[in-house]
Structures are given as structure tokens and as C-alpha cells.
Amino acid sequence: MDRKVVMVEGTRTPFLKSGTSYFDLMSYQLGAMAINGLIIKSGINANIVDRVIMGTVVHNITTPNVARECALTGGIPFTTPAYTVSQACISANAAISNGVDLIRTGQADVIVAGGTDSVSDIPIPFRKEMRKKLFAARSIKSFGQTLKFLLSLRPSDFKPEVPAIAEFTTGRTMGLDCDLMAARYNIKRQAQDEFAVRSHKLAAEAAEKGILSEEITAASFPPHFKSIDKDNTYRADSTVEILAKLRPAFDKINGTLTAANSSFLTDGAAVVLLMSEEKAKELGLTPKVSIRNYIFTGQDPEEELLLGPAYATYRLLQKERLNLSDIDVFEFHEAFAAQILTNLQCLDSDQFAKGKIRAAKKLGEIPIDKFNIHGGSLSLGHPFGATGARLLTTAANRLKRENGNMALIAACAAGAHGHAMLVERYG
């Protein structure tokens, strides 16, 4: 069985900078708001949903299967199974791809897939030595044992182990890796700042025109239930001159990456509604796009951590026997301006194509007027587990708005992973 899979609708919460209005919320609450918004927006009966699949990166120990809590709180019946996937910044991409496969093979007809993350609620553990002492303390049964435990504690035991956004295998932060890549591929600071400013201005323009509101479900939560219906992430007043004054954020001496040309910590959730084409017709729903194909790639974490979009785009278009000229809409995850510029450069490089992909020639240059034209992660924000669903929703809406035929979304992820998905406008 190989059924056609369609995306009927997509939505997201407003994306907010971590530590702002979502500060007191857990990620499952954000996911629940997105799911509830999707049900209302699509007009479906929640009882028809066969599965809920959510991606996440920042795992809260009290909600290990966050998808289940999102589903139950978001209005999905308890009879609908839910599970969580995690693949760093492409966690939502993995959730959506899982859903596509389940529908394609006949295991499900209707799936809600996406992701949620709250960096504001990041678990901060004790160090290993303290955790060992606390683990051993479980067996305490007498006052003497309690006293012995208390006397064993040292001030250093109470120092928290703050998580770093770093590669476990290399020990380097993603920002430092990107600095090294920018130097390797000669991506200048000014070019990075110019791209970041472009992202912010396009996002502000899209918000002003009401384009972003088409994909946003307003967030409302206790105790005040104040409605939040806009991102607080983009800066319309960004200029290259302002960005040029900022100091390097990662490599403090020779680096070109700053806080402004890098994506920032963000809270939010995003989901899409997937169905078999037959089910959509049965329900009288008009899909936005059909999912044509997708691919995941793995690269060398030492030197190719952030080159996933280039590898995945090459592999997917090779598989589909397509060229860049066949694509009308491009939506790439903007982890860093340098990461985007390097991947675009690699797509337009014969040396990269022949040396890394074993392709006969380069794919070419992506027309900038087709690329992330309503901003991207640099300006809209990047809730790690949710971005993939935002990319798909934005691409689907753009195809309809721009009367395009085919869209390609792509993203990089920690662990040197890449993802690309090809979708076609339905009808």
C-alpha cells in the first residue's frame, strides 16, 4: 500500500523569546494550545485523529512522553495514542515524517504531528557527585544515616549543572562550530549581518501585512488569560550598522557570529494535520499540499555539523530527478546566518557537488526572491522541537498565496543531521 498523504492545515503558537510571557508554562501546555488551535482551525472532530506525534528537545522529567500530555490537554480523546520523538532541531520534521509513513502504509488515516519546546523550563540538574549522594540517600532509615548523609554534603555539591547547547561527541557549542565553518568557507561578518537584517525586516513586513497571523493560533493561559497573538521575536529596526557594533558571541577573538546573526532561545509549539487523500475527500476537506518525498542525512560532526540542508537538498532532488528551477518556494531553517550562507554556497559549488555528493555538477543558485521571504528562525525564533512544523506550514501557505507548484523545506540539526522535504500544492 502506498497512499497519497496530504497536509490539510497547520498552525503554531506565537513564538516568544525564552524568559518572557511563556516563562511559567511547560512545553506540554504550549503543545496543547497548538493542537487545540489546529482542531478549531481545521474544523475536524478530534475523535477522528488516529495518532499524535510530537517532537521535543528540552525534555522535562515530569512529562517524558510530552506528546501524550499535549494531546490530552489539547482536546484529543484519551483513546488516541501519542508518542514523542527527538532529533534535535529536526524533531518536528521527524514527527511529521513518521506520520507520513504511517498514513502512506495504511496504519493511520489522520495524524496530528509537530513539536513543542520551552527553553524557559529547561531542567537544571545537580552535578553527578551530588546525584550519586542523593541516589544513595534513598536507603536512609535511621537518624544516624541521615546525619552521615548531611555531613557528606559540600558547598560544591549544590552547584547546578547548567546544560550547554554543545555536541556531546566534540564538546564544541554549535555556535563555535559555525564560527569554524564560516572561516572555512570564507563567510564574512558583513554578509552574515546583512542576511540577519533581511530576515528581521521580512518578518516584520509579513507581520504588518497579516501574513504571519494566518499561521498563528493565539495563546491564552491562566491566571490572567491574556491573549497573545503575535511573535515578540523580530526587530523591524535592525540595521547592518547596529549589528556591526556587536561583539562575537562564541569565538571571542576571531569569531564572526554574534547574538544578532544567530538564532536565539525561543519557546513555542507548531503542528500540522496530515491525512490520506481518501480521508480528506471523505470529510470534504481541501488539502493545502501533498507530501511528495523526504530524506534525512547524516554528516561528519567534526566538520559538517551544519551542512545538513545542502546534503539533504542534493540527495532529495537527485532522488526525484528535479532541479532547483523546478522549485517555487524554499523554506530553510536559519540556525545562523553563516550556516544559511554556507549551505547556499555549497549548493552553488561544483567542488562541493563533485567532492561531497559525487554529483556531476552543482545544483546552482537559489533565487533569493523565493527563499525565506517572510523571515526565518533568525527573526521568528527557533523553538527546537517545533521549527519543522512551522517550515511546512509556511511553505504550504506560500504555495497557495504565490500560486506555486512545488516547495522544498530543509533544516540542519545537532549530531550533524539534515532533513529535506518536497511538497506539492494540492489540486
KOLMARPA-425385 format. One record per residue (C-alpha): residue number from 1; x, y, z; residue in one letter. Coordinates in steps of 0.5 Angstrom, whole numbers, plus 500, padded with zeros to 3 digits. Layout:
BEGIN
node nr: NUM&X: X&Y: Y&Z: Z&rest: a
...
This chain:
BEGIN
node nr: 1&X: 500&Y: 500&Z: 500&rest: m
node nr: 2&X: 503&Y: 507&Z: 498&rest: d
node nr: 3&X: 497&Y: 512&Z: 499&rest: r
node nr: 4&X: 498&Y: 520&Z: 498&rest: k
node nr: 5&X: 499&Y: 524&Z: 504&rest: v
node nr: 6&X: 496&Y: 531&Z: 505&rest: v
node nr: 7&X: 497&Y: 536&Z: 509&rest: m
node nr: 8&X: 490&Y: 540&Z: 511&rest: v
node nr: 9&X: 492&Y: 545&Z: 516&rest: e
node nr: 10&X: 498&Y: 548&Z: 520&rest: g
node nr: 11&X: 498&Y: 553&Z: 526&rest: t
node nr: 12&X: 503&Y: 555&Z: 531&rest: r
node nr: 13&X: 503&Y: 559&Z: 538&rest: t
node nr: 14&X: 506&Y: 566&Z: 538&rest: p
node nr: 15&X: 514&Y: 565&Z: 538&rest: f
node nr: 16&X: 517&Y: 568&Z: 544&rest: l
node nr: 17&X: 524&Y: 570&Z: 547&rest: k
node nr: 18&X: 525&Y: 565&Z: 553&rest: s
node nr: 19&X: 524&Y: 568&Z: 559&rest: g
node nr: 20&X: 518&Y: 573&Z: 557&rest: t
node nr: 21&X: 511&Y: 571&Z: 557&rest: s
node nr: 22&X: 511&Y: 564&Z: 557&rest: y
node nr: 23&X: 516&Y: 564&Z: 563&rest: f
node nr: 24&X: 511&Y: 560&Z: 568&rest: d
node nr: 25&X: 509&Y: 555&Z: 563&rest: l
node nr: 26&X: 511&Y: 548&Z: 561&rest: m
node nr: 27&X: 512&Y: 545&Z: 554&rest: s
node nr: 28&X: 506&Y: 541&Z: 554&rest: y
node nr: 29&X: 502&Y: 547&Z: 555&rest: q
node nr: 30&X: 505&Y: 550&Z: 549&rest: l
node nr: 31&X: 504&Y: 544&Z: 545&rest: g
node nr: 32&X: 496&Y: 543&Z: 548&rest: a
node nr: 33&X: 495&Y: 550&Z: 545&rest: m
node nr: 34&X: 497&Y: 549&Z: 538&rest: a
node nr: 35&X: 494&Y: 542&Z: 538&rest: i
node nr: 36&X: 487&Y: 546&Z: 540&rest: n
node nr: 37&X: 488&Y: 551&Z: 535&rest: g
node nr: 38&X: 489&Y: 546&Z: 530&rest: l
node nr: 39&X: 483&Y: 543&Z: 531&rest: i
node nr: 40&X: 479&Y: 549&Z: 531&rest: i
node nr: 41&X: 482&Y: 552&Z: 525&rest: k
node nr: 42&X: 481&Y: 546&Z: 521&rest: s
node nr: 43&X: 474&Y: 544&Z: 524&rest: g
node nr: 44&X: 475&Y: 537&Z: 525&rest: i
node nr: 45&X: 472&Y: 532&Z: 530&rest: n
node nr: 46&X: 478&Y: 531&Z: 535&rest: a
node nr: 47&X: 475&Y: 524&Z: 535&rest: n
node nr: 48&X: 478&Y: 522&Z: 528&rest: i
node nr: 49&X: 485&Y: 523&Z: 530&rest: v
node nr: 50&X: 489&Y: 516&Z: 530&rest: d
node nr: 51&X: 496&Y: 519&Z: 533&rest: r
node nr: 52&X: 499&Y: 525&Z: 536&rest: v
node nr: 53&X: 507&Y: 525&Z: 535&rest: i
node nr: 54&X: 511&Y: 531&Z: 538&rest: m
node nr: 55&X: 518&Y: 533&Z: 537&rest: g
node nr: 56&X: 522&Y: 536&Z: 543&rest: t
node nr: 57&X: 529&Y: 537&Z: 545&rest: v
node nr: 58&X: 528&Y: 540&Z: 552&rest: v
node nr: 59&X: 526&Y: 534&Z: 556&rest: h
node nr: 60&X: 522&Y: 535&Z: 562&rest: n
node nr: 61&X: 523&Y: 529&Z: 567&rest: i
node nr: 62&X: 515&Y: 530&Z: 569&rest: t
node nr: 63&X: 513&Y: 530&Z: 562&rest: t
node nr: 64&X: 517&Y: 524&Z: 559&rest: p
node nr: 65&X: 512&Y: 523&Z: 553&rest: n
node nr: 66&X: 510&Y: 530&Z: 552&rest: v
node nr: 67&X: 506&Y: 529&Z: 546&rest: a
node nr: 68&X: 501&Y: 525&Z: 551&rest: r
node nr: 69&X: 500&Y: 531&Z: 555&rest: e
node nr: 70&X: 500&Y: 536&Z: 549&rest: c
node nr: 71&X: 494&Y: 531&Z: 546&rest: a
node nr: 72&X: 490&Y: 530&Z: 553&rest: l
node nr: 73&X: 491&Y: 538&Z: 555&rest: t
node nr: 74&X: 489&Y: 540&Z: 548&rest: g
node nr: 75&X: 483&Y: 536&Z: 547&rest: g
node nr: 76&X: 485&Y: 530&Z: 544&rest: i
node nr: 77&X: 481&Y: 524&Z: 546&rest: p
node nr: 78&X: 485&Y: 519&Z: 551&rest: f
node nr: 79&X: 483&Y: 513&Z: 546&rest: t
node nr: 80&X: 488&Y: 516&Z: 541&rest: t
node nr: 81&X: 495&Y: 514&Z: 542&rest: p
node nr: 82&X: 501&Y: 519&Z: 543&rest: a
node nr: 83&X: 509&Y: 519&Z: 542&rest: y
node nr: 84&X: 515&Y: 523&Z: 543&rest: t
node nr: 85&X: 521&Y: 524&Z: 538&rest: v
node nr: 86&X: 527&Y: 527&Z: 539&rest: s
node nr: 87&X: 532&Y: 529&Z: 534&rest: q
node nr: 88&X: 535&Y: 536&Z: 536&rest: a
node nr: 89&X: 533&Y: 542&Z: 531&rest: c
node nr: 90&X: 529&Y: 537&Z: 526&rest: i
node nr: 91&X: 525&Y: 534&Z: 532&rest: s
node nr: 92&X: 518&Y: 536&Z: 529&rest: a
node nr: 93&X: 521&Y: 534&Z: 522&rest: n
node nr: 94&X: 522&Y: 527&Z: 524&rest: a
node nr: 95&X: 515&Y: 527&Z: 528&rest: a
node nr: 96&X: 512&Y: 529&Z: 521&rest: i
node nr: 97&X: 516&Y: 524&Z: 517&rest: s
node nr: 98&X: 513&Y: 519&Z: 522&rest: n
node nr: 99&X: 506&Y: 521&Z: 521&rest: g
node nr: 100&X: 507&Y: 521&Z: 513&rest: v
node nr: 101&X: 510&Y: 514&Z: 513&rest: d
node nr: 102&X: 504&Y: 511&Z: 518&rest: l
node nr: 103&X: 499&Y: 514&Z: 513&rest: i
node nr: 104&X: 502&Y: 512&Z: 507&rest: r
node nr: 105&X: 503&Y: 505&Z: 509&rest: t
node nr: 106&X: 495&Y: 505&Z: 512&rest: g
node nr: 107&X: 497&Y: 505&Z: 519&rest: q
node nr: 108&X: 493&Y: 511&Z: 520&rest: a
node nr: 109&X: 488&Y: 516&Z: 517&rest: d
node nr: 110&X: 489&Y: 522&Z: 521&rest: v
node nr: 111&X: 495&Y: 525&Z: 525&rest: i
node nr: 112&X: 497&Y: 531&Z: 528&rest: v
node nr: 113&X: 504&Y: 532&Z: 528&rest: a
node nr: 114&X: 509&Y: 537&Z: 530&rest: g
node nr: 115&X: 513&Y: 540&Z: 536&rest: g
node nr: 116&X: 514&Y: 544&Z: 542&rest: t
node nr: 117&X: 519&Y: 547&Z: 547&rest: d
node nr: 118&X: 520&Y: 551&Z: 553&rest: s
node nr: 119&X: 527&Y: 553&Z: 554&rest: v
node nr: 120&X: 525&Y: 558&Z: 560&rest: s
node nr: 121&X: 523&Y: 551&Z: 563&rest: d
node nr: 122&X: 530&Y: 548&Z: 562&rest: i
node nr: 123&X: 531&Y: 542&Z: 567&rest: p
node nr: 124&X: 538&Y: 544&Z: 571&rest: i
node nr: 125&X: 541&Y: 538&Z: 575&rest: p
node nr: 126&X: 546&Y: 538&Z: 580&rest: f
node nr: 127&X: 552&Y: 535&Z: 579&rest: r
node nr: 128&X: 554&Y: 528&Z: 578&rest: k
node nr: 129&X: 557&Y: 527&Z: 585&rest: e
node nr: 130&X: 551&Y: 530&Z: 588&rest: m
node nr: 131&X: 546&Y: 526&Z: 584&rest: r
node nr: 132&X: 550&Y: 520&Z: 587&rest: k
node nr: 133&X: 549&Y: 522&Z: 594&rest: k
node nr: 134&X: 542&Y: 523&Z: 593&rest: l
node nr: 135&X: 541&Y: 517&Z: 590&rest: f
node nr: 136&X: 545&Y: 513&Z: 596&rest: a
node nr: 137&X: 540&Y: 517&Z: 601&rest: a
node nr: 138&X: 534&Y: 513&Z: 598&rest: r
node nr: 139&X: 536&Y: 508&Z: 603&rest: s
node nr: 140&X: 537&Y: 512&Z: 609&rest: i
node nr: 141&X: 533&Y: 509&Z: 615&rest: k
node nr: 142&X: 536&Y: 512&Z: 621&rest: s
node nr: 143&X: 538&Y: 519&Z: 625&rest: f
node nr: 144&X: 545&Y: 517&Z: 624&rest: g
node nr: 145&X: 545&Y: 515&Z: 617&rest: q
node nr: 146&X: 541&Y: 522&Z: 616&rest: t
node nr: 147&X: 547&Y: 526&Z: 620&rest: l
node nr: 148&X: 552&Y: 522&Z: 616&rest: k
node nr: 149&X: 549&Y: 524&Z: 609&rest: f
node nr: 150&X: 548&Y: 531&Z: 612&rest: l
node nr: 151&X: 556&Y: 531&Z: 614&rest: l
node nr: 152&X: 558&Y: 529&Z: 607&rest: s
node nr: 153&X: 555&Y: 535&Z: 603&rest: l
node nr: 154&X: 560&Y: 540&Z: 601&rest: r
node nr: 155&X: 558&Y: 547&Z: 598&rest: p
node nr: 156&X: 560&Y: 545&Z: 591&rest: s
node nr: 157&X: 555&Y: 539&Z: 591&rest: d
node nr: 158&X: 550&Y: 545&Z: 591&rest: f
node nr: 159&X: 553&Y: 548&Z: 584&rest: k
node nr: 160&X: 548&Y: 547&Z: 579&rest: p
node nr: 161&X: 550&Y: 543&Z: 572&rest: e
node nr: 162&X: 547&Y: 548&Z: 567&rest: v
node nr: 163&X: 546&Y: 545&Z: 560&rest: p
node nr: 164&X: 550&Y: 548&Z: 554&rest: a
node nr: 165&X: 548&Y: 547&Z: 547&rest: i
node nr: 166&X: 554&Y: 543&Z: 545&rest: a
node nr: 167&X: 556&Y: 537&Z: 541&rest: e
node nr: 168&X: 557&Y: 531&Z: 546&rest: f
node nr: 169&X: 562&Y: 528&Z: 541&rest: t
node nr: 170&X: 566&Y: 534&Z: 540&rest: t
node nr: 171&X: 565&Y: 538&Z: 546&rest: g
node nr: 172&X: 564&Y: 545&Z: 542&rest: r
node nr: 173&X: 558&Y: 549&Z: 542&rest: t
node nr: 174&X: 554&Y: 550&Z: 536&rest: m
node nr: 175&X: 556&Y: 557&Z: 535&rest: g
node nr: 176&X: 563&Y: 556&Z: 536&rest: l
node nr: 177&X: 563&Y: 550&Z: 530&rest: d
node nr: 178&X: 559&Y: 555&Z: 526&rest: c
node nr: 179&X: 565&Y: 560&Z: 527&rest: d
node nr: 180&X: 570&Y: 555&Z: 525&rest: l
node nr: 181&X: 565&Y: 553&Z: 519&rest: m
node nr: 182&X: 565&Y: 561&Z: 517&rest: a
node nr: 183&X: 572&Y: 561&Z: 517&rest: a
node nr: 184&X: 573&Y: 555&Z: 513&rest: r
node nr: 185&X: 568&Y: 557&Z: 507&rest: y
node nr: 186&X: 570&Y: 565&Z: 508&rest: n
node nr: 187&X: 563&Y: 567&Z: 510&rest: i
node nr: 188&X: 565&Y: 575&Z: 512&rest: k
node nr: 189&X: 562&Y: 578&Z: 518&rest: r
node nr: 190&X: 558&Y: 584&Z: 514&rest: q
node nr: 191&X: 555&Y: 578&Z: 509&rest: a
node nr: 192&X: 552&Y: 575&Z: 516&rest: q
node nr: 193&X: 549&Y: 581&Z: 519&rest: d
node nr: 194&X: 546&Y: 583&Z: 512&rest: e
node nr: 195&X: 543&Y: 577&Z: 512&rest: f
node nr: 196&X: 540&Y: 577&Z: 519&rest: a
node nr: 197&X: 538&Y: 584&Z: 518&rest: v
node nr: 198&X: 534&Y: 582&Z: 512&rest: r
node nr: 199&X: 531&Y: 576&Z: 516&rest: s
node nr: 200&X: 528&Y: 581&Z: 521&rest: h
node nr: 201&X: 526&Y: 586&Z: 516&rest: k
node nr: 202&X: 522&Y: 581&Z: 512&rest: l
node nr: 203&X: 519&Y: 578&Z: 518&rest: a
node nr: 204&X: 517&Y: 585&Z: 521&rest: a
node nr: 205&X: 514&Y: 586&Z: 514&rest: e
node nr: 206&X: 510&Y: 580&Z: 514&rest: a
node nr: 207&X: 507&Y: 581&Z: 521&rest: a
node nr: 208&X: 505&Y: 588&Z: 519&rest: e
node nr: 209&X: 501&Y: 585&Z: 512&rest: k
node nr: 210&X: 498&Y: 580&Z: 517&rest: g
node nr: 211&X: 501&Y: 574&Z: 513&rest: i
node nr: 212&X: 504&Y: 571&Z: 520&rest: l
node nr: 213&X: 498&Y: 572&Z: 523&rest: s
node nr: 214&X: 495&Y: 566&Z: 518&rest: e
node nr: 215&X: 499&Y: 561&Z: 521&rest: e
node nr: 216&X: 499&Y: 563&Z: 529&rest: i
node nr: 217&X: 494&Y: 561&Z: 534&rest: t
node nr: 218&X: 493&Y: 566&Z: 540&rest: a
node nr: 219&X: 496&Y: 564&Z: 546&rest: a
node nr: 220&X: 492&Y: 564&Z: 553&rest: s
node nr: 221&X: 493&Y: 561&Z: 559&rest: f
node nr: 222&X: 492&Y: 562&Z: 567&rest: p
node nr: 223&X: 492&Y: 566&Z: 571&rest: p
node nr: 224&X: 490&Y: 572&Z: 567&rest: h
node nr: 225&X: 488&Y: 569&Z: 560&rest: f
node nr: 226&X: 491&Y: 575&Z: 557&rest: k
node nr: 227&X: 491&Y: 573&Z: 549&rest: s
node nr: 228&X: 498&Y: 573&Z: 546&rest: i
node nr: 229&X: 497&Y: 573&Z: 538&rest: d
node nr: 230&X: 504&Y: 576&Z: 536&rest: k
node nr: 231&X: 511&Y: 574&Z: 536&rest: d
node nr: 232&X: 516&Y: 578&Z: 540&rest: n
node nr: 233&X: 522&Y: 576&Z: 537&rest: t
node nr: 234&X: 523&Y: 580&Z: 530&rest: y
node nr: 235&X: 526&Y: 587&Z: 530&rest: r
node nr: 236&X: 524&Y: 592&Z: 525&rest: a
node nr: 237&X: 529&Y: 597&Z: 527&rest: d
node nr: 238&X: 535&Y: 592&Z: 525&rest: s
node nr: 239&X: 541&Y: 595&Z: 521&rest: t
node nr: 240&X: 547&Y: 593&Z: 519&rest: v
node nr: 241&X: 550&Y: 599&Z: 522&rest: e
node nr: 242&X: 547&Y: 597&Z: 529&rest: i
node nr: 243&X: 549&Y: 590&Z: 528&rest: l
node nr: 244&X: 556&Y: 591&Z: 526&rest: a
node nr: 245&X: 557&Y: 594&Z: 533&rest: k
node nr: 246&X: 556&Y: 588&Z: 537&rest: l
node nr: 247&X: 562&Y: 583&Z: 539&rest: r
node nr: 248&X: 563&Y: 576&Z: 537&rest: p
node nr: 249&X: 559&Y: 571&Z: 542&rest: a
node nr: 250&X: 562&Y: 565&Z: 541&rest: f
node nr: 251&X: 570&Y: 565&Z: 539&rest: d
node nr: 252&X: 571&Y: 572&Z: 543&rest: k
node nr: 253&X: 577&Y: 573&Z: 539&rest: i
node nr: 254&X: 577&Y: 571&Z: 532&rest: n
node nr: 255&X: 569&Y: 570&Z: 531&rest: g
node nr: 256&X: 564&Y: 573&Z: 526&rest: t
node nr: 257&X: 558&Y: 570&Z: 530&rest: l
node nr: 258&X: 554&Y: 575&Z: 534&rest: t
node nr: 259&X: 548&Y: 575&Z: 538&rest: a
node nr: 260&X: 544&Y: 578&Z: 533&rest: a
node nr: 261&X: 546&Y: 574&Z: 527&rest: n
node nr: 262&X: 545&Y: 567&Z: 531&rest: s
node nr: 263&X: 538&Y: 565&Z: 532&rest: s
node nr: 264&X: 536&Y: 566&Z: 540&rest: f
node nr: 265&X: 533&Y: 561&Z: 545&rest: l
node nr: 266&X: 525&Y: 561&Z: 544&rest: t
node nr: 267&X: 519&Y: 558&Z: 547&rest: d
node nr: 268&X: 513&Y: 556&Z: 542&rest: g
node nr: 269&X: 510&Y: 550&Z: 539&rest: a
node nr: 270&X: 507&Y: 548&Z: 532&rest: a
node nr: 271&X: 503&Y: 543&Z: 529&rest: v
node nr: 272&X: 500&Y: 540&Z: 522&rest: v
node nr: 273&X: 494&Y: 536&Z: 521&rest: l
node nr: 274&X: 496&Y: 530&Z: 516&rest: l
node nr: 275&X: 491&Y: 526&Z: 512&rest: m
node nr: 276&X: 491&Y: 520&Z: 507&rest: s
node nr: 277&X: 488&Y: 524&Z: 501&rest: e
node nr: 278&X: 482&Y: 519&Z: 501&rest: e
node nr: 279&X: 480&Y: 521&Z: 508&rest: k
node nr: 280&X: 481&Y: 528&Z: 506&rest: a
node nr: 281&X: 476&Y: 527&Z: 501&rest: k
node nr: 282&X: 471&Y: 523&Z: 505&rest: e
node nr: 283&X: 471&Y: 529&Z: 510&rest: l
node nr: 284&X: 470&Y: 534&Z: 505&rest: g
node nr: 285&X: 477&Y: 538&Z: 507&rest: l
node nr: 286&X: 481&Y: 541&Z: 502&rest: t
node nr: 287&X: 488&Y: 540&Z: 503&rest: p
node nr: 288&X: 494&Y: 545&Z: 502&rest: k
node nr: 289&X: 499&Y: 541&Z: 500&rest: v
node nr: 290&X: 501&Y: 533&Z: 498&rest: s
node nr: 291&X: 508&Y: 531&Z: 501&rest: i
node nr: 292&X: 512&Y: 528&Z: 495&rest: r
node nr: 293&X: 518&Y: 526&Z: 499&rest: n
node nr: 294&X: 523&Y: 527&Z: 504&rest: y
node nr: 295&X: 530&Y: 525&Z: 506&rest: i
node nr: 296&X: 535&Y: 525&Z: 513&rest: f
node nr: 297&X: 542&Y: 525&Z: 512&rest: t
node nr: 298&X: 548&Y: 525&Z: 517&rest: g
node nr: 299&X: 555&Y: 528&Z: 516&rest: q
node nr: 300&X: 561&Y: 529&Z: 520&rest: d
node nr: 301&X: 560&Y: 532&Z: 527&rest: p
node nr: 302&X: 567&Y: 535&Z: 526&rest: e
node nr: 303&X: 567&Y: 539&Z: 520&rest: e
node nr: 304&X: 560&Y: 538&Z: 517&rest: e
node nr: 305&X: 555&Y: 540&Z: 523&rest: l
node nr: 306&X: 551&Y: 545&Z: 520&rest: l
node nr: 307&X: 551&Y: 543&Z: 513&rest: l
node nr: 308&X: 545&Y: 538&Z: 513&rest: g
node nr: 309&X: 541&Y: 543&Z: 509&rest: p
node nr: 310&X: 546&Y: 542&Z: 503&rest: a
node nr: 311&X: 547&Y: 535&Z: 503&rest: y
node nr: 312&X: 539&Y: 533&Z: 504&rest: a
node nr: 313&X: 537&Y: 538&Z: 498&rest: t
node nr: 314&X: 542&Y: 535&Z: 494&rest: y
node nr: 315&X: 540&Y: 528&Z: 496&rest: r
node nr: 316&X: 533&Y: 529&Z: 495&rest: l
node nr: 317&X: 533&Y: 533&Z: 489&rest: l
node nr: 318&X: 537&Y: 527&Z: 486&rest: q
node nr: 319&X: 532&Y: 522&Z: 488&rest: k
node nr: 320&X: 527&Y: 526&Z: 485&rest: e
node nr: 321&X: 531&Y: 528&Z: 479&rest: r
node nr: 322&X: 529&Y: 535&Z: 480&rest: l
node nr: 323&X: 533&Y: 542&Z: 479&rest: n
node nr: 324&X: 533&Y: 548&Z: 483&rest: l
node nr: 325&X: 529&Y: 551&Z: 478&rest: s
node nr: 326&X: 523&Y: 546&Z: 479&rest: d
node nr: 327&X: 522&Y: 549&Z: 486&rest: i
node nr: 328&X: 518&Y: 555&Z: 487&rest: d
node nr: 329&X: 518&Y: 556&Z: 495&rest: v
node nr: 330&X: 524&Y: 555&Z: 499&rest: f
node nr: 331&X: 524&Y: 555&Z: 507&rest: e
node nr: 332&X: 530&Y: 553&Z: 510&rest: f
node nr: 333&X: 532&Y: 553&Z: 518&rest: h
node nr: 334&X: 536&Y: 559&Z: 520&rest: e
node nr: 335&X: 540&Y: 557&Z: 525&rest: a
node nr: 336&X: 546&Y: 562&Z: 524&rest: f
node nr: 337&X: 546&Y: 567&Z: 518&rest: a
node nr: 338&X: 553&Y: 564&Z: 517&rest: a
node nr: 339&X: 550&Y: 557&Z: 517&rest: q
node nr: 340&X: 545&Y: 559&Z: 511&rest: i
node nr: 341&X: 550&Y: 563&Z: 507&rest: l
node nr: 342&X: 555&Y: 557&Z: 507&rest: t
node nr: 343&X: 549&Y: 552&Z: 505&rest: n
node nr: 344&X: 547&Y: 556&Z: 500&rest: l
node nr: 345&X: 555&Y: 557&Z: 497&rest: q
node nr: 346&X: 555&Y: 549&Z: 497&rest: c
node nr: 347&X: 549&Y: 548&Z: 493&rest: l
node nr: 348&X: 552&Y: 553&Z: 488&rest: d
node nr: 349&X: 559&Y: 550&Z: 488&rest: s
node nr: 350&X: 562&Y: 545&Z: 483&rest: d
node nr: 351&X: 567&Y: 543&Z: 488&rest: q
node nr: 352&X: 562&Y: 541&Z: 494&rest: f
node nr: 353&X: 558&Y: 537&Z: 489&rest: a
node nr: 354&X: 563&Y: 533&Z: 486&rest: k
node nr: 355&X: 567&Y: 532&Z: 492&rest: g
node nr: 356&X: 562&Y: 531&Z: 497&rest: k
node nr: 357&X: 556&Y: 529&Z: 494&rest: i
node nr: 358&X: 559&Y: 525&Z: 488&rest: r
node nr: 359&X: 555&Y: 529&Z: 483&rest: a
node nr: 360&X: 556&Y: 531&Z: 476&rest: a
node nr: 361&X: 555&Y: 538&Z: 477&rest: k
node nr: 362&X: 553&Y: 543&Z: 482&rest: k
node nr: 363&X: 545&Y: 545&Z: 484&rest: l
node nr: 364&X: 546&Y: 552&Z: 483&rest: g
node nr: 365&X: 544&Y: 559&Z: 486&rest: e
node nr: 366&X: 537&Y: 559&Z: 490&rest: i
node nr: 367&X: 534&Y: 565&Z: 487&rest: p
node nr: 368&X: 533&Y: 570&Z: 494&rest: i
node nr: 369&X: 526&Y: 572&Z: 492&rest: d
node nr: 370&X: 524&Y: 565&Z: 493&rest: k
node nr: 371&X: 528&Y: 564&Z: 499&rest: f
node nr: 372&X: 525&Y: 565&Z: 506&rest: n
node nr: 373&X: 521&Y: 571&Z: 504&rest: i
node nr: 374&X: 517&Y: 572&Z: 511&rest: h
node nr: 375&X: 523&Y: 572&Z: 515&rest: g
node nr: 376&X: 526&Y: 565&Z: 519&rest: g
node nr: 377&X: 529&Y: 563&Z: 525&rest: s
node nr: 378&X: 534&Y: 569&Z: 526&rest: l
node nr: 379&X: 528&Y: 573&Z: 526&rest: s
node nr: 380&X: 522&Y: 569&Z: 528&rest: l
node nr: 381&X: 525&Y: 565&Z: 533&rest: g
node nr: 382&X: 527&Y: 557&Z: 534&rest: h
node nr: 383&X: 523&Y: 553&Z: 539&rest: p
node nr: 384&X: 528&Y: 547&Z: 538&rest: f
node nr: 385&X: 523&Y: 542&Z: 537&rest: g
node nr: 386&X: 517&Y: 546&Z: 533&rest: a
node nr: 387&X: 521&Y: 549&Z: 528&rest: t
node nr: 388&X: 520&Y: 544&Z: 523&rest: g
node nr: 389&X: 512&Y: 544&Z: 523&rest: a
node nr: 390&X: 513&Y: 552&Z: 522&rest: r
node nr: 391&X: 517&Y: 551&Z: 516&rest: l
node nr: 392&X: 512&Y: 546&Z: 513&rest: l
node nr: 393&X: 506&Y: 551&Z: 515&rest: t
node nr: 394&X: 509&Y: 557&Z: 512&rest: t
node nr: 395&X: 511&Y: 553&Z: 505&rest: a
node nr: 396&X: 504&Y: 551&Z: 504&rest: a
node nr: 397&X: 501&Y: 558&Z: 505&rest: n
node nr: 398&X: 506&Y: 561&Z: 501&rest: r
node nr: 399&X: 505&Y: 556&Z: 495&rest: l
node nr: 400&X: 498&Y: 558&Z: 496&rest: k
node nr: 401&X: 499&Y: 565&Z: 496&rest: r
node nr: 402&X: 504&Y: 565&Z: 491&rest: e
node nr: 403&X: 501&Y: 560&Z: 486&rest: n
node nr: 404&X: 507&Y: 556&Z: 486&rest: g
node nr: 405&X: 507&Y: 548&Z: 485&rest: n
node nr: 406&X: 513&Y: 546&Z: 489&rest: m
node nr: 407&X: 516&Y: 547&Z: 495&rest: a
node nr: 408&X: 522&Y: 545&Z: 499&rest: l
node nr: 409&X: 524&Y: 545&Z: 506&rest: i
node nr: 410&X: 531&Y: 544&Z: 509&rest: a
node nr: 411&X: 534&Y: 544&Z: 516&rest: a
node nr: 412&X: 540&Y: 542&Z: 520&rest: c
node nr: 413&X: 541&Y: 539&Z: 527&rest: a
node nr: 414&X: 546&Y: 538&Z: 532&rest: a
node nr: 415&X: 549&Y: 531&Z: 531&rest: g
node nr: 416&X: 551&Y: 533&Z: 524&rest: a
node nr: 417&X: 544&Y: 531&Z: 521&rest: h
node nr: 418&X: 540&Y: 534&Z: 516&rest: g
node nr: 419&X: 533&Y: 534&Z: 513&rest: h
node nr: 420&X: 529&Y: 536&Z: 507&rest: a
node nr: 421&X: 522&Y: 535&Z: 505&rest: m
node nr: 422&X: 519&Y: 536&Z: 498&rest: l
node nr: 423&X: 511&Y: 538&Z: 498&rest: v
node nr: 424&X: 507&Y: 540&Z: 492&rest: e
node nr: 425&X: 501&Y: 545&Z: 492&rest: r
node nr: 426&X: 494&Y: 540&Z: 492&rest: y
node nr: 427&X: 489&Y: 541&Z: 487&rest: g
